[in-house]
Amino acid sequence: MSLLLGACSSTPAVPKKVLVTKTVKTTQASLPTVKFFDHTDAQAIASLPVYAQCQIQVGLKINPVTGLHLATDDTSKRVQMCAAEAVKNKANVLILPELSLSYPQPLRDKIIQKLKTIAKQHDMVIIAGSYYDDNRYSRTPIIGKNWIELGYKIRPSFYEASPRNGLGMRQGKYLTVVETKYGNIMPLVCVDLISDAVNYQIRRLAAEHKIDVLANINYNPAAWEFLLEANSIVRRHPIFATVTNVSSVFGQKRRCIKSGDNGLCGGNTGVLANIRNNDLACPNCDSVLQEYLPRNFLLKGRKRLAYDNVVATIPPIKQGLLVYKLNLNLKRIPLAANAPDQGYPPISDLKFVSLN
């Protein structure tokens, strides 16, 4: 009799597992579309364009038909003050906060026509705030010397998604990039900056050197959150970023004057550049506007890492313009630091122009 050693004949053999590698095709179908509009007119790109960000009070009231916000008529005077100061300071690009044009259409058309005249006379680009159109889209007019484009806000905010009459803002159709001799500028409205899908597109385009300046416009109490997001983008990618907010948000001005900025007062319009905490990278930044940086941005007199590329801000309540030159040929200090000490900083000639 023979003895068979090994597995019992009644026990089925366990099949060997085979690892299968699957190729998953990625798609950008769920990402917002980006449209480019070339307005360079075959002109050379200006190396040191002057940018101006205007922080003003935008009074609001409710549109009884849509439940969305309208700006009070007196806001138009402040918009025109911004434009006049931008001209006086020889700005090439002026950026206004969200809802700066949200008037009833007759007044809005009148203000846009005035801004078009200024842009043509002074060869400016004006990112003219935003308004809600008749189809409940949030639109951003970008006005040039002989042209105008209308960008979209992609994502409704909490306040736009569920107004009291059940309607609200519709989701925008595409992101806009305007190619100009003052740089490729990407206007973004408020929460689009902190939307994952939009943020992905920003970083992709910046890494591909398709945008130079991110222009985020806001009507938002917590501007620090947008500066935080913009700071991380500027740290990782060759791009400048701006956050342009209102001086104080609806119904909060008196409380904020009385109690001070608790982080929810609006304001903090700011410009961000990759300066690596180097004084030579922005020669007059610390001496001119360091006092305006919020205390919670600082640790023992130095900027916290999360805000290390915030060059300057305008505090809440104050109305005025940040004016500066951007070096489009040197968006960030190279690791080798080969030139900043020879007169080529990323940002220079910074100043604050008060409107109060």
Secondary structure, DSSP 8 states (H G I E B T S, - for coil): -----SS-TTS-----------------TTS-EEEEEE--TT----SS-EEEEEE----EEE-TTTS-EEE-TTHHHHHHHHHHHHHHTT-SEEEE-TTTT-S-HHHHHHHHHHHHHHHHHHT-EEEE--EE-TTS-EEEEEE-SS-EEEEE--S--HHHHS-TTS------SEEEEEEETTEEEEEEEGGGGG-HHHHHHHHHHHHTT--SEEEEE---S-HHHHHHHHHHHHHHSS-EEEEE--SS-TTTHHHHHHH---S-S---EEEE-B-TT-GGGSTTHHHHHGGGS-GGGEETTEE-GGGTTEEEEE-TT--EEEEEEE-TT-SB--TT--SGGGT--SEEEEEEEE--
